Amino acid sequence: MSAAGSTTRRVDRRLARARGAVLVGAVVALLLLPVASDDLFYQNMAILTFLLAIMASSWNIISGYTGYVSLGQSAFLGIGAYTTALIALRFPDVTPFAFVPVAGLASAVIAAAVGVVLMRTRDHSFVILTIAFLFVTQIVVLNWPALTHGSSGVTLPLPRWDLDFQNWPFYYSLLILMLATIALSWWIRRTKFGMGLFAIRDDEDKAATVGINTSIYKVLSFVASAVFIGMAGGVFAYYLTFIEPRGMFDIVISVQVVLAVVLGGRGTLWGPVLGAFMIEPLFELTNTELPGGNWRLVLSGGLMAVVVLFLPRGIIPSLTSLGRARRERGKAALVGARLERPVRVRERARTPASSPDGRPILEVKGLRKSFGGLEAVAGASFAVPEGSICGLIGPNGSGKTTTFNLIGGTMSADAGEVLLDGRRIDRLRPWERAYLGLGRTFQITRLFRQMSVLENVVAPLRTFSWRQMTASAVGGTEARRADELLDFVGMRRFRDHPADELSFGQQKLVELAQILMLDPKVILLDEPAGGINPTLIEEIAEMIRELNSAGKTFLIVEHNLPMVLGLCDPLLVLARGACICTGTPREIQANPLVLDAYLGEDYAAEEEVETA
């Protein structure tokens, strides 16, 4: 280890110890606050701050970790509050605190049911539907007086403890819930579940192709973001002793939650807590010192505008970026760095792979896909022999990438079949195809850019299991396997660098290692040589040969004809969305249909001159 690296590690350890000491001190101070001061104003401020921190940390799970912005999360505050209040009316001799876990359970059940519907949408549609969910919930509570008492509201029993400790039970209950919410958020960040959420946030379609069951992950994140809000709602209802629909299902609360997270740092562990501890005291002091009841709204709007314009990433990410100056200075060296691959790969003989006489492992039959009046894929049919390096070539606009998207599942076909190892897969979801042994890269590299190189490689999943979701995000045999694959593609020295710091060619290498983590039967490579230098093209070709000699089957779309002709056998030629011929490189070069549709007469004349 270099002296500079050792110094950096020592500094990191000292910073970690300092952060730990600050956190412990803060928790101790919060625990002692009611004992040190009996001022009800400040105790009330702390209670409301804890409540906002719980909601902000919970909202961060669905919106910061998963990337789905919800403006209806305050609905679960009302659901929890009404659940606790209505049960407390039926059991007046039991403290309402006993029903707080039931409020969390009710919120989780409703979140799961609603999430199945909401999580089918994305972007603006999702935001609008979450707002609709909030208002629909409010309307249901208002118009179901037989159960909820409607607009009359619900009055809970008054606390029975000594007035000298009036706020203590509520204070410590919400403090415990806040710490539990932070602990849940911390745990999620360090599990496969959390890594899957981060992958969905960066690129949901890509996450699905590497085996992440995005449907289950998204619904679970929605549920996780609702549980503690519902429990906090139960405590808050008892604290208020009176609740009514318009106050408990208020979109202004959701806006304040969003503001707290954006201010502190979306997607971070402590950002939502920091934002809540800054915003709520400011709002309370504003309401006390300034006349009128609209200053809170004015302040919320003003702060949101300031944050979006001048601090879009939030306080914690901005401060963190200041400490990465060294890494940014070394970025040029990173981009220009040489690959460090095992010598045995570079010394392999550069001979075209021979086409095996094996059975077809990937079959495409009558595949069709139209976009309006344009038929991008028009009945394409072909087979890829097992153990081959098969090339799929054709002019621009012939439907090659669309065919890849249909095979991989990122698009659905209008007609036709796709079979992998004899099993029909065209009706399966992308992650199910990955589990069966299909891996693909993209023409424009699609790494999870906010993750490190190592995290990108360990993110793929070869199967789905509930137990696997709770496993460590990076560690064990998986991390060792990732290191081996990064070593194979010459990128191990960059394992801890963020993916967005790599050059385009280096990203292609990491994406190849990422796909190899799935141990696929068939690998679809979409223009692996596109946009990279000739030396790296040769390196990638050698990697493909070595993987092929180990039993991997490839289907490659590529416009670099010298690479294709020297590497692939057989070749498939696609024109106007259909496969017009199949054969060896020599047969394809001599085929008049290919010369007419793709290569052209000039290429044929050039080949004759070279042969002569």
Secondary structure in CASP SS format (residue, H / E / C, confidence):
PFRMAT SS
TARGET T0000
AUTHOR 0000-0000-0000
METHOD secondary structure of the structure
MODEL  1
M C 1.00
S C 1.00
A H 1.00
A H 1.00
G H 1.00
S H 1.00
T H 1.00
T H 1.00
R H 1.00
R H 1.00
V H 1.00
D H 1.00
R H 1.00
R H 1.00
L H 1.00
A H 1.00
R H 1.00
A H 1.00
R H 1.00
G H 1.00
A H 1.00
V H 1.00
L H 1.00
V H 1.00
G H 1.00
A H 1.00
V H 1.00
V H 1.00
A H 1.00
L H 1.00
L H 1.00
L H 1.00
L H 1.00
P H 1.00
V H 1.00
A H 1.00
S C 1.00
D C 1.00
D C 1.00
L H 1.00
F H 1.00
Y H 1.00
Q H 1.00
N H 1.00
M H 1.00
A H 1.00
I H 1.00
L H 1.00
T H 1.00
F H 1.00
L H 1.00
L H 1.00
A H 1.00
I H 1.00
M H 1.00
A H 1.00
S H 1.00
S H 1.00
W H 1.00
N H 1.00
I H 1.00
I H 1.00
S H 1.00
G H 1.00
Y H 1.00
T C 1.00
G C 1.00
Y C 1.00
V C 1.00
S C 1.00
L C 1.00
G C 1.00
Q C 1.00
S C 1.00
A H 1.00
F H 1.00
L H 1.00
G H 1.00
I H 1.00
G H 1.00
A H 1.00
Y H 1.00
T H 1.00
T H 1.00
A H 1.00
L H 1.00
I H 1.00
A H 1.00
L H 1.00
R H 1.00
F C 1.00
P C 1.00
D C 1.00
V C 1.00
T C 1.00
P H 1.00
F H 1.00
A H 1.00
F H 1.00
V H 1.00
P H 1.00
V H 1.00
A H 1.00
G H 1.00
L H 1.00
A H 1.00
S H 1.00
A H 1.00
V H 1.00
I H 1.00
A H 1.00
A H 1.00
A H 1.00
V H 1.00
G H 1.00
V H 1.00
V H 1.00
L H 1.00
M C 1.00
R C 1.00
T C 1.00
R C 1.00
D H 1.00
H H 1.00
S H 1.00
F H 1.00
V H 1.00
I H 1.00
L H 1.00
T H 1.00
I H 1.00
A H 1.00
F H 1.00
L H 1.00
F H 1.00
V H 1.00
T H 1.00
Q H 1.00
I H 1.00
V H 1.00
V H 1.00
L H 1.00
N C 1.00
W C 1.00
P H 1.00
A H 1.00
L H 1.00
T H 1.00
H C 1.00
G H 1.00
S H 1.00
S H 1.00
G C 1.00
V E 1.00
T E 1.00
L C 1.00
P C 1.00
L C 1.00
P C 1.00
R C 1.00
W C 1.00
D C 1.00
L H 1.00
D H 1.00
F H 1.00
Q C 1.00
N C 1.00
W H 1.00
P H 1.00
F H 1.00
Y H 1.00
Y H 1.00
S H 1.00
L H 1.00
L H 1.00
I H 1.00
L H 1.00
M H 1.00
L H 1.00
A H 1.00
T H 1.00
I H 1.00
A H 1.00
L H 1.00
S H 1.00
W H 1.00
W H 1.00
I H 1.00
R H 1.00
R C 1.00
T E 1.00
K H 1.00
F H 1.00
G H 1.00
M H 1.00
G H 1.00
L H 1.00
F H 1.00
A H 1.00
I H 1.00
R H 1.00
D H 1.00
D H 1.00
E H 1.00
D H 1.00
K H 1.00
A H 1.00
A H 1.00
T H 1.00
V C 1.00
G C 1.00
I C 1.00
N C 1.00
T H 1.00
S H 1.00
I H 1.00
Y H 1.00
K H 1.00
V H 1.00
L H 1.00
S H 1.00
F H 1.00
V H 1.00
A H 1.00
S H 1.00
A H 1.00
V H 1.00
F H 1.00
I H 1.00
G H 1.00
M H 1.00
A H 1.00
G H 1.00
G H 1.00
V H 1.00
F H 1.00
A H 1.00
Y H 1.00
Y H 1.00
L H 1.00
T C 1.00
F E 1.00
I E 1.00
E C 1.00
P H 1.00
R H 1.00
G H 1.00
M H 1.00
F C 1.00
D C 1.00
I H 1.00
V H 1.00
I H 1.00
S H 1.00
V H 1.00
Q H 1.00
V H 1.00
V H 1.00
L H 1.00
A H 1.00
V H 1.00
V H 1.00
L H 1.00
G H 1.00
G C 1.00
R C 1.00
G C 1.00
T C 1.00
L C 1.00
W C 1.00
G H 1.00
P H 1.00
V H 1.00
L H 1.00
G H 1.00
A H 1.00
F H 1.00
M H 1.00
I H 1.00
E H 1.00
P H 1.00
L H 1.00
F H 1.00
E H 1.00
L H 1.00
T H 1.00
N H 1.00
T H 1.00
E H 1.00
L C 1.00
P C 1.00
G C 1.00
G C 1.00
N C 1.00
W H 1.00
R H 1.00
L H 1.00
V H 1.00
L H 1.00
S H 1.00
G H 1.00
G H 1.00
L H 1.00
M H 1.00
A H 1.00
V H 1.00
V H 1.00
V H 1.00
L H 1.00
F H 1.00
L C 1.00
P C 1.00
R C 1.00
G C 1.00
I H 1.00
I H 1.00
P H 1.00
S H 1.00
L H 1.00
T H 1.00
S H 1.00
L H 1.00
G C 1.00
R C 1.00
A H 1.00
R H 1.00
R H 1.00
E H 1.00
R H 1.00
G C 1.00
K H 1.00
A H 1.00
A H 1.00
L H 1.00
V H 1.00
G C 1.00
A C 1.00
R C 1.00
L C 1.00
E C 1.00
R C 1.00
P C 1.00
V H 1.00
R H 1.00
V H 1.00
R H 1.00
E C 1.00
R C 1.00
A C 1.00
R C 1.00
T C 1.00
P C 1.00
A C 1.00
S C 1.00
S C 1.00
P C 1.00
D C 1.00
G C 1.00
R C 1.00
P E 1.00
I E 1.00
L E 1.00
E E 1.00
V E 1.00
K E 1.00
G E 1.00
L E 1.00
R E 1.00
K E 1.00
S E 1.00
F E 1.00
G C 1.00
G C 1.00
L E 1.00
E E 1.00
A E 1.00
V E 1.00
A E 1.00
G E 1.00
A E 1.00
S E 1.00
F E 1.00
A E 1.00
V E 1.00
P E 1.00
E C 1.00
G C 1.00
S C 1.00
I E 1.00
C E 1.00
G E 1.00
L E 1.00
I E 1.00
G C 1.00
P C 1.00
N C 1.00
G C 1.00
S C 1.00
G C 1.00
K H 1.00
T H 1.00
T H 1.00
T H 1.00
F H 1.00
N H 1.00
L H 1.00
I H 1.00
G H 1.00
G C 1.00
T C 1.00
M C 1.00
S C 1.00
A C 1.00
D C 1.00
A E 1.00
G E 1.00
E E 1.00
V E 1.00
L E 1.00
L E 1.00
D C 1.00
G C 1.00
R E 1.00
R E 1.00
I C 1.00
D C 1.00
R C 1.00
L C 1.00
R C 1.00
P H 1.00
W H 1.00
E H 1.00
R H 1.00
A H 1.00
Y H 1.00
L C 1.00
G C 1.00
L E 1.00
G E 1.00
R E 1.00
T C 1.00
F C 1.00
Q C 1.00
I C 1.00
T C 1.00
R C 1.00
L C 1.00
F C 1.00
R C 1.00
Q C 1.00
M C 1.00
S E 1.00
V H 1.00
L H 1.00
E H 1.00
N H 1.00
V H 1.00
V H 1.00
A C 1.00
P C 1.00
L C 1.00
R C 1.00
T C 1.00
F C 1.00
S C 1.00
W H 1.00
R H 1.00
Q H 1.00
M H 1.00
T C 1.00
A C 1.00
S E 1.00
A C 1.00
V C 1.00
G C 1.00
G H 1.00
T H 1.00
E H 1.00
A H 1.00
R H 1.00
R H 1.00
A H 1.00
D H 1.00
E H 1.00
L H 1.00
L H 1.00
D H 1.00
F H 1.00
V C 1.00
G C 1.00
M C 1.00
R H 1.00
R H 1.00
F H 1.00
R C 1.00
D C 1.00
H C 1.00
P E 1.00
A H 1.00
D H 1.00
E H 1.00
L C 1.00
S C 1.00
F H 1.00
G H 1.00
Q H 1.00
Q H 1.00
K H 1.00
L H 1.00
V H 1.00
E H 1.00
L H 1.00
A H 1.00
Q H 1.00
I H 1.00
L H 1.00
M C 1.00
L C 1.00
D C 1.00
P C 1.00
K C 1.00
V E 1.00
I E 1.00
L E 1.00
L E 1.00
D E 1.00
E C 1.00
P C 1.00
A C 1.00
G C 1.00
G C 1.00
I C 1.00
N C 1.00
P H 1.00
T H 1.00
L H 1.00
I H 1.00
E H 1.00
E H 1.00
I H 1.00
A H 1.00
E H 1.00
M H 1.00
I H 1.00
R H 1.00
E H 1.00
L H 1.00
N H 1.00
S H 1.00
A C 1.00
G C 1.00
K C 1.00
T E 1.00
F E 1.00
L E 1.00
I E 1.00
V E 1.00
E C 1.00
H C 1.00
N C 1.00
L H 1.00
P H 1.00
M H 1.00
V H 1.00
L H 1.00
G H 1.00
L H 1.00
C C 1.00
D E 1.00
P C 1.00
L E 1.00
L E 1.00
V E 1.00
L E 1.00
A E 1.00
R C 1.00
G C 1.00
A E 1.00
C E 1.00
I E 1.00
C E 1.00
T E 1.00
G E 1.00
T C 1.00
P H 1.00
R H 1.00
E H 1.00
I H 1.00
Q H 1.00
A H 1.00
N C 1.00
P H 1.00
L H 1.00
V H 1.00
L H 1.00
D H 1.00
A H 1.00
Y H 1.00
L H 1.00
G C 1.00
E H 1.00
D H 1.00
Y H 1.00
A H 1.00
A H 1.00
E H 1.00
E H 1.00
E H 1.00
V H 1.00
E H 1.00
T H 1.00
A C 1.00
END
